[in-house]
Amino acid sequence: MKFLTPLLSLILAHVATAAEAPSALLELRQAWTNSIADADNKAKDLHRTKTIKANKLYYAELQQMKNNFMEAKNLEGAVAVNAEIEKLKALHGKQKFEVPKEEKPVGKKSSPLDGVWIHHFAENDGKGVFVFNGDKVVNLRGKVGKVSNKEGFIMLDWGDDYWHKLLIDPDKPDFIKCINNAGRTVSYTRLKW
């Protein structure tokens, strides 16, 4: 019994001291938690900012590369770069990607047809790729044709008496019916980037 009384008083003193410690401990823990949360938020903001900046730079470089491939008549390269652009957009879907504004050289004609079109052949369900740029068009093999407006129709003149007469429906700007010099009906569909 002699040991029990001092032991109980020690336990009670320890409990009394422990009862005072939690408020100081809670304050210290709360300050630490707030500090960690603030650091996490700053790190997330920094990561988000750096990621957006890197994505925009990558997107601009991909656009430039695609344009270079198209100018060099390397349509396969342009299509591969476009696939990479689509992957980037899918990975960071909420981020807005804009086509960099390009200044057209003075005197260069532009056309609502400008861009990449898929040419659908009637026979064998064949397809080809055509790129329109102003008054010129180029096919996958690199052959360049001339685009002109004759008698209210858009004409593609490939030379050697080979031509396409485009029948454009204003209600469907991304789809064109076409009659070639052999009288066959084919179509063009605009490739959406």
C-alpha positions as a printed Julia matrix, in Angstrom:
193×3 Matrix{Float64}:
   0.0    0.0      0.0
   2.89   2.32     0.69
   3.89   2.07    -2.93
   0.4    2.42    -4.25
  -0.2    5.94    -2.94
   2.95   7.48    -4.48
   2.34   5.55    -7.68
  -1.2    6.86    -7.94
  -0.04  10.4     -7.26
   2.6   10.06    -9.99
   0.04   8.76   -12.43
  -2.36  11.59   -11.56
   0.43  14.18   -11.97
   1.35  12.68   -15.33
  -2.31  12.73   -16.45
  -2.61  16.36   -15.32
   0.53  17.31   -17.28
  -0.67  15.33   -20.29
  -4.0   17.17   -20.17
  -2.13  20.49   -20.6
   0.09  19.23   -23.43
  -2.58  18.41   -25.99
  -3.58  22.06   -26.58
   0.04  23.03   -27.27
   0.49  19.86   -29.28
  -2.69  20.54   -31.22
  -1.54  24.08   -32.05
   1.86  22.83   -33.18
   0.29  20.02   -35.2
  -2.19  22.46   -36.81
   0.63  24.86   -37.76
   2.61  21.97   -39.26
  -0.45  20.66   -41.17
  -1.18  24.15   -42.54
   2.45  24.54   -43.59
   2.43  21.19   -45.4
  -0.9   21.96   -47.11
   0.38  25.39   -48.19
   3.55  23.83   -49.59
   1.49  21.19   -51.42
  -0.79  23.84   -52.93
   2.18  25.94   -54.04
   3.84  22.86   -55.54
   0.63  21.92   -57.38
   0.22  25.47   -58.71
   3.84  25.56   -59.82
   3.51  22.12   -61.46
   0.28  23.15   -63.21
   1.84  26.42   -64.45
   5.0   24.69   -65.69
   2.98  21.92   -67.35
   0.72  24.39   -69.17
   3.75  26.36   -70.34
   5.54  23.2    -71.53
   2.38  21.95   -73.3
   1.93  25.25   -75.14
   5.55  25.25   -76.26
   5.32  21.61   -77.39
   2.06  22.31   -79.23
   3.55  25.33   -81.04
   6.61  23.29   -82.05
   4.4   20.43   -83.28
   2.32  22.89   -85.32
   5.47  24.34   -86.87
   6.78  20.85   -87.65
   3.48  19.88   -89.26
   3.55  23.05   -91.39
   7.14  22.32   -92.42
   6.2   18.78   -93.45
   3.25  20.08   -95.45
   5.4   22.68   -97.22
   7.96  19.95   -97.99
   5.1   17.83   -99.39
   5.77  15.16   -96.77
   2.15  14.32   -96.0
   3.0   11.14   -94.08
   5.16  13.19   -91.71
   2.38  15.78   -91.32
  -0.15  13.07   -90.49
   2.24  11.52   -87.92
   2.77  14.91   -86.25
  -0.98  15.49   -86.26
  -1.43  12.17   -84.41
   1.02  13.43   -81.77
  -0.98  16.66   -81.45
  -4.15  14.62   -80.9
  -2.39  12.59   -78.17
  -1.33  15.81   -76.45
  -4.89  17.15   -76.59
  -6.29  13.87   -75.24
  -3.78  13.8    -72.39
  -4.46  17.4    -71.35
  -8.06  17.75   -72.48
  -9.03  20.67   -70.26
  -6.18  22.84   -71.53
  -7.0   25.09   -74.45
  -4.67  24.69   -77.4
  -4.77  27.34   -80.08
  -3.23  27.36   -83.5
  -0.44  29.92   -83.45
  -1.39  32.99   -85.42
   0.56  33.1    -88.64
   0.98  36.13   -90.77
   0.38  35.37   -94.41
   3.0   36.8    -96.73
   1.78  39.75   -98.78
   0.33  38.64  -102.07
  -0.3   35.05  -101.0
  -3.82  34.0   -101.86
  -5.83  32.13   -99.28
  -8.85  29.99   -99.89
 -11.63  28.47   -97.77
 -10.39  25.15   -99.17
  -6.96  25.55   -97.54
  -6.04  22.51   -95.51
  -5.83  18.75   -95.78
  -8.58  16.8    -97.54
  -9.18  13.06   -97.95
 -10.04  12.15  -101.54
 -12.5    9.22  -101.72
 -12.43   7.21  -104.94
 -15.62   5.5   -106.03
 -13.87   2.33  -107.14
 -12.28  -0.02  -104.59
 -13.1    2.38  -101.73
  -9.71   4.01  -102.36
  -8.52   7.1   -100.56
  -5.9    9.75  -101.19
  -4.63  12.8    -99.35
  -4.7   16.26  -100.91
  -3.46  19.53   -99.44
  -5.0   22.78  -100.67
  -3.03  25.99  -100.21
  -4.26  29.11  -101.96
  -4.31  28.49  -105.7
  -2.35  25.21  -105.49
  -3.12  21.63  -104.47
  -0.69  18.77  -103.89
  -1.38  15.05  -103.68
   0.37  12.34  -101.65
   2.82  11.63  -104.49
   3.87  15.28  -104.57
   2.13  16.19  -107.82
   1.07  19.85  -107.78
  -2.1   21.03  -109.44
  -3.62  24.44  -110.0
  -6.85  25.58  -108.31
  -9.0   28.07  -110.22
 -12.55  29.35  -110.43
 -14.09  28.7   -113.84
 -17.72  29.17  -114.78
 -18.79  29.24  -111.12
 -17.02  25.97  -110.27
 -13.72  25.29  -108.57
 -11.43  23.48  -110.99
  -8.35  21.42  -110.12
  -6.08  21.19  -113.12
  -3.47  18.44  -112.77
  -2.1   18.92  -116.27
  -2.12  16.29  -119.03
  -5.86  16.93  -119.56
  -6.63  15.57  -116.06
  -8.92  17.73  -113.96
 -11.5   17.72  -111.19
 -14.58  19.92  -111.14
 -15.59  20.58  -107.52
 -19.27  20.95  -106.65
 -19.34  22.8   -103.34
 -22.42  22.84  -101.12
 -22.31  25.93   -98.82
 -24.28  23.98   -96.19
 -21.54  21.31   -96.05
 -18.21  23.19   -96.13
 -16.24  20.1    -95.08
 -17.54  17.84   -97.86
 -17.1   18.33  -101.61
 -18.5   16.29  -104.49
 -16.3   16.13  -107.53
 -16.51  15.05  -111.15
 -13.24  14.23  -112.9
 -12.42  14.42  -116.6
 -13.42  10.74  -117.03
 -16.92  11.52  -115.73
 -16.46   9.65  -112.45
 -17.97  11.08  -109.28
 -15.64  11.2   -106.3
 -15.61  13.23  -103.08
 -13.34  15.13  -100.73
 -13.73  15.31   -96.93
 -11.83  17.9    -94.91
  -9.46  16.38   -92.35
 -10.28  17.8    -88.93
  -7.26  18.53   -86.77
